Amino acid sequence: MIRENTIEQMRAYTAKLVESARLPEYDFGGSLLARDVFRDDSDIFINLHTREVNSTTSSLHGHDFFEMNYVIRGTCFQVIDKREPIEVKEGSVCIMNPNARHNIYVDTKEDLVLNIGLKKSLFTATFWALLEQHENLGQFFLDYFLALDTESDFLLFPLQRDEYVEQLVDSICQDYLQRKPYGQLTMRCLLILFFTEVIRLQTCQVSSSQFTDKISVKITALFQYLSINYATATLASAAEYFHYHPNYLSAFVKKHTGKTFSSILNDIKLSQANYYLANTNLPIKVISEKLGFGQLCNFYDFVRKNFGTTPGKYRNAHGALNGEMASNLEKAPRKNF
């Protein structure tokens, strides 16, 4: 259960954000930017959506981060791309990618909705691991990743209230509010558990018309293959797996995604590098091997080119475990149980 104490703490926190003008209005019709919403040291932003704080409006807004709504009590309504309002009931989850323009509102004072903003880097690192497990989730993610369709950019999980999901939400809120040591790492782990449990509870209903033709199915299959085999995949190996000539596969990917095969594979590896450096204390050499780099120096060049710094410095700046702590953990003697 989500404790009343947690709800009241979130309510007070949101009220302070409004008073200090740190919570942007949802009715101005513009775009919310991560730099204006998130704390400097955080890739998660949480606030409580209530009748007192957020007015009912038909205006749409966009954002450059992923947004997830969890209905704690009552009902909320999502208006996406000027379509008819979608009713999201108690216990349900709605996830929107950065392509979506939407508005969320509630009708009564009893309705409570938790808004969780997730920076792109965190969301992509989390969801790559789930792509192979859930077909529709992969379709949603790929729609954002490739920008194949900007008209249907949300997932709706119409769930009943679930005690374990509520416990996870309560824990995420508490870690966010209390800023405990390693709170960012804890929240990331809790989010993975949350997404996994939501997927287990019910097959998600994708409000989208894309990925119904043969071409989209092939693109989805390719991304699922790469999300599993990114460390060893090459154009030749992927072509052999799907029974295509490499030249045909290369042209097919470029035509239907606007990206080259190598740039897509590079983006996946980049997402994984961000995840391992920011969320684990694995030695850099091990991360390099996991990403398929035969030589450690090649991994250093890859990180410098894409992040503008070395793997160690990137970990110090973005990691939930700082570099010194990670180093100490790596050197600490391990007991056998």
C-alpha positions in Angstrom: 0.0 0.0 0.0 1.0 3.6 -0.6 1.1 5.0 2.9 -0.9 8.1 3.8 2.3 9.6 5.2 4.0 9.3 1.8 1.0 10.9 0.0 1.0 13.8 2.4 4.7 14.3 2.0 4.4 14.3 -1.7 1.5 16.7 -1.5 3.6 19.1 0.7 6.7 18.7 -1.6 4.6 19.6 -4.7 3.0 22.6 -2.9 6.5 23.9 -2.2 7.5 23.4 -5.9 4.5 25.5 -6.9 5.2 28.2 -4.3 8.8 28.5 -5.5 7.8 28.5 -9.1 9.9 25.3 -9.7 7.0 23.4 -11.1 6.2 24.6 -14.6 2.5 25.1 -15.5 0.9 22.5 -17.7 -1.5 24.8 -19.5 0.8 27.1 -21.4 1.0 24.9 -24.4 4.8 24.9 -24.7 7.4 22.3 -23.9 8.8 21.3 -20.5 12.6 20.9 -20.6 14.6 18.5 -18.4 17.0 21.2 -17.5 14.2 23.3 -16.0 12.4 20.4 -14.2 15.1 18.0 -12.9 17.5 18.6 -10.1 21.1 18.9 -11.3 22.1 15.6 -9.7 19.0 13.6 -10.7 17.5 11.8 -13.7 14.1 11.3 -12.0 11.5 14.0 -11.2 8.4 13.3 -9.2 5.4 15.4 -8.2 1.7 14.8 -7.2 -1.0 15.8 -9.7 -4.1 17.0 -7.8 -7.2 19.2 -8.5 -5.7 21.9 -6.1 -2.4 22.1 -8.0 -3.3 21.5 -11.6 -6.2 23.1 -13.4 -8.4 21.5 -16.0 -7.3 22.7 -19.4 -7.5 21.7 -23.0 -4.0 23.0 -23.9 -1.3 20.5 -24.8 2.3 20.6 -23.7 5.4 18.6 -24.8 8.6 17.6 -23.0 12.1 16.3 -23.8 11.9 13.5 -21.3 9.7 10.5 -20.7 6.7 10.9 -18.4 4.8 8.2 -16.5 1.5 8.7 -14.7 0.4 6.3 -11.9 -3.1 6.8 -10.7 -3.1 6.4 -6.9 -6.7 7.2 -6.3 -9.8 7.9 -8.5 -9.3 8.6 -12.2 -7.4 11.0 -14.4 -7.9 11.9 -18.1 -5.2 12.1 -20.8 -5.7 14.2 -23.9 -3.1 13.3 -26.5 -2.7 15.1 -29.7 -6.2 16.7 -29.4 -8.0 13.4 -29.4 -10.8 12.4 -27.2 -9.8 12.2 -23.5 -8.6 8.7 -22.4 -9.8 7.6 -18.9 -7.0 6.2 -16.8 -8.4 4.5 -13.7 -7.0 3.8 -10.3 -4.0 1.5 -10.3 -3.3 2.0 -14.0 -0.1 3.3 -15.6 0.3 5.6 -18.6 3.7 6.2 -20.2 4.4 8.9 -22.8 7.5 9.3 -24.8 9.1 12.7 -25.7 7.3 12.9 -29.0 3.8 13.1 -27.3 1.9 16.4 -26.9 -0.6 15.8 -24.1 -2.6 17.2 -21.2 -3.5 15.4 -18.0 -6.3 16.5 -15.7 -8.5 15.3 -12.9 -12.1 16.1 -12.1 -12.4 15.9 -8.3 -10.3 16.6 -5.2 -10.2 12.9 -4.4 -8.3 12.0 -7.6 -4.5 11.6 -7.0 -2.0 11.0 -9.8 1.8 10.5 -9.4 3.8 12.1 -12.2 7.2 10.6 -12.7 9.6 12.2 -15.2 12.5 10.1 -16.5 15.4 11.5 -18.4 16.0 9.8 -21.8 19.3 8.3 -20.7 17.7 6.5 -17.7 14.6 5.4 -19.6 16.5 3.9 -22.5 19.1 2.1 -20.3 16.2 0.6 -18.4 14.1 -0.4 -21.3 16.8 -2.0 -23.5 16.9 -4.8 -20.9 13.1 -5.4 -21.3 12.8 -5.2 -25.1 13.3 -8.9 -25.6 10.7 -9.8 -23.0 7.7 -7.8 -24.3 6.8 -7.2 -28.0 4.5 -4.2 -27.5 6.9 -2.5 -25.2 9.6 -2.9 -27.8 7.3 -1.3 -30.4 6.6 1.7 -28.2 10.3 2.2 -27.4 11.2 1.9 -31.1 8.6 4.4 -32.1 10.4 6.9 -30.0 13.9 5.8 -30.8 13.3 5.9 -34.6 10.6 8.6 -34.5 8.6 6.5 -37.0 5.3 8.0 -35.9 4.7 11.1 -33.8 0.9 10.7 -33.5 0.7 7.7 -31.2 3.3 7.9 -28.5 2.0 6.4 -25.4 1.4 3.1 -23.6 -1.6 2.4 -21.4 -1.5 -0.4 -18.8 -5.1 -0.6 -17.5 -4.4 -2.3 -14.2 -6.2 -3.0 -11.0 -4.6 -1.8 -7.8 -1.8 -4.2 -6.8 -0.2 -4.3 -3.4 3.3 -5.0 -4.6 3.2 -2.3 -7.2 2.0 0.2 -4.6 4.8 -0.8 -2.3 7.3 -0.1 -5.1 5.8 3.3 -5.8 5.9 4.1 -2.1 9.6 3.2 -1.9 10.4 5.2 -5.0 8.7 8.3 -3.5 10.4 7.9 -0.1 13.9 7.6 -1.7 13.1 10.6 -3.9 12.0 12.7 -0.9 14.6 11.7 1.6 17.6 11.9 -0.7 19.3 9.0 1.1 22.8 7.9 0.2 22.7 6.0 -3.1 19.1 7.0 -3.5 19.5 7.5 -7.2 20.8 3.9 -7.6 18.0 2.6 -5.4 15.3 4.4 -7.4 16.7 3.1 -10.7 16.6 -0.5 -9.4 13.1 0.1 -8.0 11.9 1.4 -11.4 13.2 -1.7 -13.2 11.2 -3.8 -10.7 8.2 -1.6 -11.2 8.2 -1.8 -15.0 8.8 -5.6 -14.8 5.9 -6.1 -12.4 3.5 -3.9 -14.5 4.4 -6.1 -17.6 3.8 -9.2 -15.6 0.4 -8.1 -14.4 -1.1 -7.5 -17.8 -0.3 -7.4 -21.5 0.0 -3.7 -22.3 -2.5 -2.2 -24.7 -0.7 0.0 -27.2 -2.7 3.0 -28.4 -1.0 3.1 -31.7 -1.6 2.0 -35.3 2.0 1.7 -36.3 3.9 -1.6 -36.5 1.1 -3.3 -38.3 2.7 -3.8 -41.7 5.4 -6.2 -42.6 8.2 -3.6 -42.8 7.5 -2.4 -39.2 7.5 -5.9 -38.0 10.9 -6.5 -39.6 12.4 -3.3 -38.0 11.0 -4.4 -34.6 12.6 -7.8 -35.0 15.9 -6.3 -36.0 16.0 -4.0 -32.9 15.1 -6.9 -30.6 17.9 -8.9 -32.1 20.4 -6.0 -31.6 19.1 -5.4 -28.0 20.3 -8.9 -27.2 23.3 -9.3 -29.4 24.8 -5.8 -29.4 28.1 -6.9 -28.2 28.8 -9.3 -31.1 26.4 -8.1 -33.8 27.7 -6.9 -37.2 25.9 -6.1 -40.4 27.1 -9.5 -41.7 25.9 -11.5 -38.7 22.5 -9.7 -38.6 22.0 -10.3 -42.4 22.8 -14.0 -41.9 20.4 -14.2 -39.0 17.5 -12.7 -41.0 18.5 -14.4 -44.3 19.3 -11.2 -46.2 22.3 -10.0 -48.2 24.3 -7.5 -46.2 23.9 -4.8 -48.9 20.1 -5.3 -48.9 19.8 -5.1 -45.1 21.9 -2.0 -45.0 19.8 -0.3 -47.6 16.6 -1.5 -46.0 17.5 -0.1 -42.6 18.6 3.3 -44.0 15.4 3.6 -46.1 12.9 2.8 -43.3 14.6 4.3 -40.3 16.7 7.1 -41.7 19.7 5.8 -39.9 22.6 3.5 -40.9 23.0 0.1 -39.3 26.2 1.1 -37.6 24.7 4.3 -36.1 21.8 2.2 -34.6 24.2 -0.3 -33.2 26.3 2.6 -31.9 23.3 4.2 -30.1 22.5 0.9 -28.4 26.1 0.5 -27.2 26.1 4.1 -26.1 23.0 3.5 -24.0 24.5 0.4 -22.4 27.7 2.2 -21.7 25.8 4.9 -19.9 23.9 2.3 -17.9 26.9 0.3 -16.8 29.0 3.4 -15.9 26.3 5.2 -14.1 24.6 2.3 -12.3 27.1 -0.3 -11.6 30.6 -0.7 -10.0 31.8 -3.1 -12.6 35.4 -2.6 -13.6 35.8 -0.5 -16.8 37.6 -3.4 -18.5 34.6 -5.7 -17.8 32.2 -3.1 -19.2 34.3 -2.8 -22.3 34.1 -6.6 -22.8 30.4 -6.6 -22.2 29.9 -4.1 -25.0 32.1 -6.1 -27.4 35.2 -4.0 -27.5 38.2 -6.3 -28.2 40.7 -3.7 -26.8 40.2 -1.5 -23.8 41.7 1.5 -25.7 38.9 1.2 -28.2 36.3 1.5 -25.5 38.1 4.6 -24.1 38.0 6.2 -27.6 34.3 5.3 -27.9 33.4 7.0 -24.6 35.6 10.1 -25.3 34.0 10.5 -28.7 30.4 10.3 -27.4 30.7 11.6 -23.9 33.6 14.0 -24.2 35.5 12.4 -21.3 37.0 9.2 -20.0 35.0 6.3 -18.6 36.3 7.0 -15.1 35.4 10.7 -15.2 32.0 10.0 -16.6 31.3 7.5 -13.8 32.4 10.1 -11.2 30.1 12.7 -12.7 27.1 10.6 -13.4 27.3 7.4 -11.3 25.0 6.6 -8.4 28.2 5.1 -6.9 31.0 7.6 -7.1 34.3 6.5 -8.5 36.1 6.3 -5.2 33.4 4.1 -3.7 33.3 1.9 -6.8 37.1 1.5 -6.7 37.0 0.5 -3.0 34.3 -2.0 -3.7 36.3 -3.5 -6.5 39.4 -3.9 -4.3 37.5 -5.1 -1.3 38.1 -8.8 -0.4 35.1 -11.0 -1.3 33.8 -13.7 1.0 32.6 -17.1 -0.2 29.3 -18.2 1.4 
